[in-house]
Amino acid sequence: MFDNRSDRPYAGWQPTPNQLSAQPAQAVVGVREGFLTESFIWMFAALLVSAFTAGLVLVNEAAMTRVFENYFVLVMAELGLYFGIVFLINRINALVALGLLFVYAALNGLTLGAIAAIYATTTAGLSGVLAAFIGAAAIFGGAAVYGYATGRDLASFRGILFVGVLGIFVMSIVNIFIGGGTLSFVIGVAGVVIFTGLTAYYVQTLKNGTLMGVNGRDKAGVIGALLLYVLFINIFLMLLRIFGSGRR
């Protein structure tokens, strides 16, 4: 699946009118859709990896204890891998990038298993965790379909959405110190709205082949998978906040 296309920038290359007229319109659409297809394939594979490692944590008390003991280290490793993939994507080959994506998904699965265990045994309950996952799948799927099908340019909402992400981050920090179910509920609702909007935006971006800063098709597929994966996980975590705060 991986081919050598490093000489054809993913975002920088634009066909001339003569080039467009020399090939069927369907062929151009097929190439663009290929980025989105690859992104979803690798995203679902990464989710399976996370589900496997999260399951290991949930059924193994010793593993869960280790995760809690090293939670901060694991989170820092996840952040390092995420930014490493994003910033080094043009310096590493696609197979290495894909491998790093799966390592990231495995680490994230460990921490997700611990988080799910906390919610399942305290505020949300097991039914709340399951409802959050099903809800995240439904919301993510709906946003993806909208982003793919809509003729509206969603790029105009990009700035607002990224400001919203910053706002969620700040409110989450504040919530650590003051606590409270109401603020957690507000963060959860705002997070679902913002990450749903970002999902639609990035699906449209991948469909149109306008993801910036990646110099190869296969690398674009990995970055797309990483973005979609992170958005799905964040929608799931925001729903956990909502269900958890509602049962306190």
C-alpha positions in Angstrom: 0.0 0.0 0.0 2.9 2.3 0.7 4.6 3.7 -2.4 7.3 6.2 -3.0 5.6 9.6 -3.6 7.9 11.9 -1.6 8.5 13.9 -4.8 4.8 14.9 -5.0 3.9 17.2 -2.1 0.5 16.3 -0.7 -0.8 19.9 -0.2 1.5 21.9 -2.4 0.9 20.4 -5.8 -2.1 21.7 -7.7 -3.0 20.5 -11.2 -3.1 23.0 -14.0 -6.3 23.4 -16.2 -4.6 21.4 -19.0 -3.8 18.6 -16.6 -7.3 18.5 -15.3 -8.7 18.4 -18.8 -6.3 15.5 -19.7 -7.8 13.2 -17.2 -11.4 12.2 -16.3 -13.0 14.1 -13.3 -13.7 10.8 -11.7 -10.0 9.9 -11.6 -9.3 13.1 -9.7 -12.0 12.4 -7.2 -10.7 8.9 -6.7 -7.2 10.1 -5.8 -8.7 12.6 -3.3 -11.0 10.0 -1.7 -8.0 7.7 -1.4 -6.6 9.9 1.4 -9.8 9.7 3.3 -10.2 5.9 2.8 -6.6 5.2 4.1 -7.2 7.5 7.0 -10.3 5.6 8.1 -8.7 2.2 7.6 -5.7 3.1 9.8 -7.9 5.0 12.3 -10.1 1.9 12.8 -7.0 -0.3 13.1 -5.6 2.1 15.8 -8.9 1.9 17.7 -8.7 -1.9 17.7 -5.2 -1.7 19.1 -6.5 0.7 21.8 -9.4 -1.5 22.6 -7.1 -4.5 23.0 -4.7 -2.8 25.4 -7.6 -1.2 27.3 -9.1 -4.6 27.7 -5.9 -5.9 29.1 -5.9 -3.2 31.7 -9.5 -3.8 32.6 -9.2 -7.6 33.2 -5.7 -7.5 34.8 -5.6 -5.9 38.3 -1.8 -5.9 38.3 -1.7 -4.1 34.9 -4.2 -1.5 36.1 -2.0 -0.8 39.2 1.0 -0.3 37.0 -0.9 2.1 34.7 -2.1 4.1 37.7 1.5 4.2 39.1 2.9 5.4 35.8 -0.1 7.4 34.6 1.8 10.7 34.2 4.7 9.0 32.4 2.3 7.3 30.0 0.5 10.6 29.2 3.8 12.4 28.6 4.8 9.5 26.3 1.6 9.8 24.4 2.0 13.6 23.9 5.6 13.0 22.8 4.6 10.4 20.3 1.7 12.6 19.0 3.8 15.6 18.4 6.7 13.5 17.1 4.5 12.0 14.4 3.1 15.4 13.4 6.4 17.2 13.3 8.6 14.4 11.9 6.1 13.1 9.4 8.1 14.5 6.4 11.5 13.1 7.8 10.4 9.5 8.3 8.9 7.0 5.9 5.2 6.0 6.0 5.8 2.6 7.5 7.7 4.1 10.5 4.9 6.7 10.9 2.3 4.0 10.9 4.2 2.0 13.5 4.4 5.0 15.7 0.7 5.5 15.3 0.0 2.0 16.6 2.4 2.5 19.5 0.6 5.7 20.3 -2.8 3.9 20.1 -1.4 1.1 22.4 -0.3 3.6 25.0 -3.5 5.5 24.8 -5.4 2.3 25.3 -3.6 1.7 28.6 -4.7 5.1 29.9 -8.2 4.8 28.5 -8.6 1.4 30.3 -7.7 3.1 33.6 -10.1 6.0 32.9 -12.9 3.7 31.9 -12.4 1.7 35.0 -12.7 4.8 37.2 -15.9 5.9 35.5 -17.3 2.4 35.5 -16.8 2.0 39.3 -17.6 5.5 40.4 -19.8 8.1 38.6 -20.9 6.8 35.2 -21.1 3.1 35.9 -20.5 0.4 33.3 -23.6 1.3 31.4 -22.5 4.9 31.2 -19.1 3.9 29.7 -20.8 1.7 27.1 -23.3 4.5 26.4 -20.4 7.0 26.0 -18.7 4.7 23.5 -21.8 4.0 21.5 -22.7 7.7 21.5 -19.2 8.7 20.4 -19.4 6.2 17.5 -22.8 7.7 16.5 -21.7 11.3 16.8 -18.4 10.7 15.0 -20.1 8.8 12.2 -22.7 11.5 11.8 -20.1 14.3 11.7 -18.0 12.3 9.2 -20.9 11.8 6.9 -21.8 15.5 7.1 -18.2 16.5 6.4 -18.0 14.2 3.4 -21.4 15.1 1.9 -21.8 18.8 2.6 -21.0 21.4 -0.1 -20.4 24.1 2.4 -16.8 25.1 3.0 -16.1 24.3 6.7 -12.7 26.0 6.7 -14.4 29.2 7.8 -15.2 27.5 11.2 -11.6 26.4 11.7 -10.5 29.4 13.8 -13.5 29.3 16.1 -13.1 25.5 16.6 -9.4 25.8 17.6 -10.2 28.6 20.0 -12.8 26.4 21.5 -10.2 23.6 22.0 -8.0 26.1 23.8 -11.0 27.1 26.0 -11.7 23.5 26.9 -8.1 23.0 27.9 -8.2 26.1 30.1 -11.5 25.0 31.7 -10.2 21.5 32.3 -7.2 22.9 34.2 -9.5 25.1 36.3 -11.7 22.1 37.0 -8.8 20.2 38.4 -8.5 22.8 41.2 -12.1 23.7 41.9 -13.8 20.5 40.9 -17.6 20.3 40.6 -20.0 18.3 38.4 -21.6 21.4 36.8 -18.3 22.6 35.3 -17.4 19.1 34.2 -20.8 18.8 32.5 -20.3 22.2 30.7 -16.8 21.1 29.6 -18.3 17.8 28.3 -21.0 19.4 26.3 -18.7 22.1 24.8 -16.2 19.4 24.0 -18.7 17.2 22.2 -19.8 20.2 20.1 -16.3 21.4 19.3 -14.7 18.0 18.5 -17.8 17.0 16.4 -17.2 20.2 14.4 -13.5 19.4 14.0 -14.4 15.9 12.8 -16.6 17.3 10.0 -13.9 19.8 9.1 -11.1 17.3 8.9 -13.1 14.7 7.0 -13.9 17.4 4.4 -10.2 18.4 4.4 -9.0 14.8 3.8 -11.7 14.3 1.1 -10.6 17.5 -0.7 -6.9 16.6 -0.4 -6.1 20.0 1.3 -4.3 18.8 4.4 -1.3 21.0 4.7 2.3 20.2 5.5 2.5 16.5 4.4 4.6 15.5 1.4 3.2 12.1 0.5 -0.1 10.3 0.0 0.6 7.5 2.4 2.0 9.8 5.1 -1.2 11.9 4.6 -3.2 8.8 5.3 -1.3 8.2 8.6 -1.7 11.8 9.7 -5.4 11.7 8.8 -5.8 8.6 10.8 -4.1 10.2 13.8 -6.3 13.2 13.6 -9.5 11.2 13.3 -8.5 8.8 16.0 -7.8 11.7 18.5 -11.1 13.3 17.7 -13.0 10.1 18.3 -11.3 9.5 21.6 -12.0 13.1 22.7 -15.7 12.8 21.9 -15.7 9.6 23.9 -14.0 11.3 26.9 -16.3 14.3 26.7 -19.3 12.0 26.8 -17.8 10.2 29.8 -17.7 13.6 31.5 -21.3 14.3 30.7 -22.6 10.9 32.0 -20.2 10.9 35.0 -21.2 14.4 36.1 -24.9 13.6 35.7 -24.7 10.7 38.3 -22.8 12.5 41.1 
